[in-house]
Amino acid sequence: MKPGTLKHAVILGSFCLGFGLLLAVTNRLTAADIAARALEDKQNSLSQVIPDSIHDNNLVTDSIAMKDARGKDITVYRARKNGKVSGVAYEIYGTGYGGEIKLMLGVDVAGKVLGVRVLAHHETPGLGDKIEEKKGDWILRFTGLSLLKPAIEKWKVKKDGGEFDQFAGATITPRGVVLAIRNGLEFFAAHQAQMTEGN
């Protein structure tokens, strides 16, 4: 190996080692802050779908692990009032025009929707993003509904013969959200005893 090549290799190796150490130290220093922000985000999402009035416990720490209908691992957060489970919340997924839509669904022990919020999506701004609460009240219309209200066959957008409005120029997005909520309620109905055990 030529002396010049060795010198360049040592310099390049030193830079790589230095930047690697810098990244490792930065990651270690910020890990606690990142975890704290993630916890805040989770608590914020849960507070939007589980009313404070129905629980006196920490929703984030009172949880169980389950698998959803697709076999995907999910965490079910349980609301308790005076030691009894009063509601649950868990992530559900739909498919929109831009791909996967991730939502948080809150359900009371009778299977009634306490709230739904969009956590992440890739829908078209100005069209499909109307599923977000900050862009409109469409997502709020599910609060108080259940598999019986409306009847299960009406859990579709109006264009498909159902009860729910679609957006002008964006039917795929609301169709995906309605189906995700319906599937989420069916999942609750099928696993209600497991989700609310301890009552």
C-alpha positions as CSV (number, residue, x, y, z in Angstrom):
1,M,0.0,0.0,0.0
2,K,1.3,3.4,-0.9
3,P,2.1,5.8,2.0
4,G,-0.3,8.4,0.6
5,T,-3.2,5.9,0.4
6,L,-2.6,4.7,4.0
7,K,-2.6,8.3,5.2
8,H,-5.9,9.0,3.4
9,A,-7.4,5.7,4.8
10,V,-6.4,6.7,8.4
11,I,-7.9,10.2,8.0
12,L,-11.1,8.8,6.6
13,G,-11.3,6.1,9.3
14,S,-10.7,8.8,12.0
15,F,-13.5,10.9,10.6
16,C,-15.9,8.0,10.5
17,L,-15.0,6.9,14.0
18,G,-15.4,10.5,15.3
19,F,-18.8,11.0,13.7
20,G,-19.9,7.5,14.8
21,L,-19.0,8.4,18.4
22,L,-20.8,11.8,18.1
23,L,-24.0,10.1,16.8
24,A,-23.9,7.6,19.6
25,V,-23.4,10.2,22.3
26,T,-26.1,12.4,20.8
27,N,-28.5,9.4,20.7
28,R,-27.8,8.6,24.3
29,L,-28.3,12.2,25.4
30,T,-31.6,12.6,23.5
31,A,-33.1,9.2,24.1
32,A,-34.9,10.3,27.4
33,D,-36.3,13.4,25.7
34,I,-37.5,11.4,22.7
35,A,-39.2,8.8,25.0
36,A,-40.8,11.6,27.0
37,R,-42.2,13.2,23.8
38,A,-43.6,9.9,22.6
39,L,-45.3,9.4,26.0
40,E,-46.8,12.9,25.8
41,D,-48.1,12.1,22.3
42,K,-49.6,8.8,23.4
43,Q,-51.3,10.5,26.4
44,N,-52.6,13.3,24.2
45,S,-54.1,10.8,21.7
46,L,-55.7,8.8,24.5
47,S,-57.2,11.9,26.1
48,Q,-59.0,12.7,22.9
49,V,-60.7,9.4,22.7
50,I,-61.2,8.6,26.4
51,P,-63.0,11.3,28.4
52,D,-61.4,12.3,31.7
53,S,-64.8,11.8,33.4
54,I,-64.7,8.0,32.9
55,H,-61.3,7.2,34.4
56,D,-59.2,7.9,37.4
57,N,-56.2,5.8,36.3
58,N,-53.1,6.3,34.1
59,L,-54.3,5.1,30.7
60,V,-50.7,4.6,29.3
61,T,-49.7,2.2,32.1
62,D,-52.9,0.2,32.3
63,S,-52.7,-1.7,29.1
64,I,-52.6,-5.2,27.7
65,A,-51.0,-6.6,24.5
66,M,-53.2,-8.3,21.9
67,K,-53.2,-9.2,18.2
68,D,-55.7,-7.5,15.9
69,A,-57.7,-9.3,13.2
70,R,-54.7,-9.1,10.9
71,G,-52.4,-10.6,13.4
72,K,-50.7,-7.3,14.1
73,D,-49.6,-6.6,17.7
74,I,-51.7,-3.9,19.3
75,T,-51.8,-2.3,22.7
76,V,-55.2,-1.9,24.4
77,Y,-55.3,0.9,26.9
78,R,-57.9,0.5,29.6
79,A,-59.7,3.3,31.4
80,R,-60.8,2.5,34.9
81,K,-63.1,4.3,37.3
82,N,-63.0,3.1,40.9
83,G,-61.1,0.0,39.8
84,K,-63.6,-1.1,37.1
85,V,-62.9,-0.9,33.4
86,S,-65.1,1.8,31.9
87,G,-63.6,1.9,28.4
88,V,-60.7,1.0,26.2
89,A,-58.7,2.6,23.4
90,Y,-56.5,1.0,20.7
91,E,-55.0,1.8,17.3
92,I,-56.9,0.7,14.2
93,Y,-55.9,0.9,10.6
94,G,-57.7,1.8,7.3
95,T,-56.6,2.2,3.7
96,G,-57.1,5.5,2.0
97,Y,-56.1,6.9,-1.3
98,G,-52.6,7.6,-0.1
99,G,-52.1,4.3,1.8
100,E,-52.5,3.3,5.4
101,I,-54.5,5.5,7.8
102,K,-53.7,5.0,11.5
103,L,-56.4,5.9,14.0
104,M,-57.0,5.7,17.7
105,L,-60.4,4.4,18.7
106,G,-62.0,4.7,22.1
107,V,-64.9,2.4,23.1
108,D,-66.9,2.2,26.3
109,V,-67.7,-1.2,27.9
110,A,-71.0,-1.4,26.0
111,G,-69.3,-1.1,22.6
112,K,-70.2,2.6,22.0
113,V,-67.6,4.9,20.3
114,L,-66.1,7.4,22.8
115,G,-64.0,9.0,20.2
116,V,-61.9,8.5,17.1
117,R,-58.8,10.5,16.1
118,V,-56.4,10.2,13.1
119,L,-52.8,9.6,14.2
120,A,-51.1,9.4,10.8
121,H,-52.0,9.4,7.1
122,H,-50.7,10.3,3.6
123,E,-54.0,11.6,2.2
124,T,-54.2,14.5,-0.3
125,P,-54.1,17.9,1.4
126,G,-57.3,19.8,0.9
127,L,-59.3,16.6,0.1
128,G,-58.6,13.5,2.1
129,D,-57.0,15.3,5.0
130,K,-60.5,16.4,6.1
131,I,-60.5,13.2,8.3
132,E,-58.3,15.2,10.7
133,E,-60.2,17.0,13.5
134,K,-58.2,20.2,13.0
135,K,-59.4,20.2,9.3
136,G,-63.1,19.6,10.1
137,D,-65.7,17.9,12.3
138,W,-66.3,14.8,10.1
139,I,-64.3,12.5,12.4
140,L,-66.4,13.6,15.4
141,R,-69.6,12.2,13.9
142,F,-68.7,8.7,15.1
143,T,-68.8,9.5,18.8
144,G,-71.8,7.8,20.4
145,L,-72.3,5.2,17.6
146,S,-72.0,1.4,17.8
147,L,-72.4,-1.7,15.7
148,L,-76.1,-1.4,16.3
149,K,-76.4,2.3,15.7
150,P,-76.4,2.5,12.7
151,A,-77.1,-1.1,11.7
152,I,-73.9,-2.9,10.6
153,E,-74.9,-2.9,6.9
154,K,-75.1,0.9,7.1
155,W,-71.4,1.2,8.2
156,K,-70.5,2.6,4.7
157,V,-70.3,5.9,3.0
158,K,-73.5,7.2,1.4
159,K,-72.2,6.5,-2.1
160,D,-72.1,2.8,-1.1
161,G,-75.6,2.8,0.4
162,G,-74.4,3.6,4.0
163,E,-75.0,6.4,6.5
164,F,-71.7,8.3,6.3
165,D,-70.9,11.4,4.2
166,Q,-68.0,11.2,1.8
167,F,-66.0,14.2,0.6
168,A,-66.4,15.7,-2.8
169,G,-63.6,14.3,-4.9
170,A,-62.4,12.0,-2.1
171,T,-64.5,9.0,-1.5
172,I,-61.7,6.5,-0.9
173,T,-60.4,8.2,2.2
174,P,-63.7,8.3,4.2
175,R,-64.6,4.8,2.9
176,G,-61.3,3.5,4.4
177,V,-61.9,5.3,7.8
178,V,-65.5,4.1,8.1
179,L,-64.5,0.5,7.4
180,A,-61.6,0.8,9.9
181,I,-63.9,2.0,12.6
182,R,-66.5,-0.7,11.9
183,N,-63.7,-3.4,12.0
184,G,-62.4,-1.9,15.2
185,L,-65.9,-2.2,16.8
186,E,-66.2,-5.8,15.5
187,F,-62.8,-6.5,17.1
188,F,-64.1,-5.1,20.4
189,A,-67.2,-7.1,20.2
190,A,-65.2,-10.3,19.6
191,H,-62.7,-9.6,22.4
192,Q,-64.8,-7.6,24.9
193,A,-64.3,-10.0,27.8
194,Q,-60.5,-10.0,27.4
195,M,-60.3,-6.3,27.0
196,T,-62.5,-5.5,30.0
197,E,-61.4,-8.4,32.3
198,G,-60.8,-7.3,35.9
199,N,-64.3,-5.8,36.2
